Amino acid sequence: MQNFVDFQNFYKSELKEFLQPIEDYRIKRIRIFKRIQYIAIFSVIMLVVSLKWGNVLTCVLSGVFIIAMEGFAFESLGKTNEVLTHAYKNRIIPKFLGFINPENSYIPNQKISKAIFEKSLLFPHEINEVHGEDYMRFKFGDIDIMFCESEVTSYGPSVPMFKGIFMSATFNKSFSSKTFIFPKKGTSFFRKLRFKLFGSSYHIQLEDPDFEKEFIVLGENQVESRYILTTSLMQRILDYKRKLKAELAFSFISNKLYCTIPSAKNLFETALFDSFMDYRFISQSYEPIMLYAGIVEDLNLNLRIWSTNKE
């Protein structure tokens, strides 16, 4: 799998060439918006002067003109954002996904099905609806990885149960038992879920004090849960949690890994006033994908997990 240094080189040698026309368009449209704003400011000054001198007709005309200009300006911004988002999702994201792995599919307006969310057992209440976008799928050897940005709601009047990235990875071999990883400092959401699943008697004791400060592990099989949570995997999860400052949760069920990553930020959208040529902008879309894939890769290379299962 490609690493972050490889991607930086790819960004400099190839990706910037495709980003530049989009950036040129963004700059051009922002300049037009600013000019309209300057005209609107001048109109406000004229309105103030007209009010001072009691010129009613000029006041009315100035007010109408200001409203019209502001309406046009923000409508123009909305259309510009649509064009930029379409270009980014249809020209740029497919290119860096292809760099990560040629065996990929990306459908901006698609989501993962509700049934897969339910199978993860990561939600304490019955799921009513799942809204989502930016569906991505990769195949690394025998492993299928898919994820999307999602919002999950329950029945009845309530705030969403979850908003962020939901990931599912399918292996060609199965876990013999269920294992769950939840934030130790979680909200009542996770406390209810922990109680619903097992209770305290299924707490898996680990030998990593840093990991145990952040997470609680529940499972049906002490041995397999310990095999799953290798030193390198726990370190990856800790590093990612600290980087995102998010309360990650995982479940390992049958032949699948599920993961919820809460986030209020839309990772795969453009920002009108941020440069496309800033590496930090493109990395906010690329880095999470690499981190998700890294967690799955660690699991796949962990032969101890599979050696405990029956073929």
Salt bridges, closest charged atoms under 4 A:
GLU23 OE2 - ARG26 NH2 2.89
GLU75 OE2 - LYS79 NZ 3.45
GLU129 OE1 - HIS131 NE2 3.43
GLU133 OE1 - LYS89 NZ 3.85
ASP134 OD1 - LYS89 NZ 3.03
ASP144 OD2 - ARG137 NH2 3.95
ASP144 OD2 - LYS139 NZ 3.96
GLU214 OE1 - LYS241 NZ 3.62
GLU247 OE1 - LYS241 NZ 3.17
GLU269 OE2 - LYS89 NZ 2.67
ASP278 OD2 - ARG280 NH2 2.94
GLU287 OE1 - LYS243 NZ 3.22
ASP298 OD2 - ARG236 NE 2.78
GLU311 OE2 - LYS173 NZ 3.74
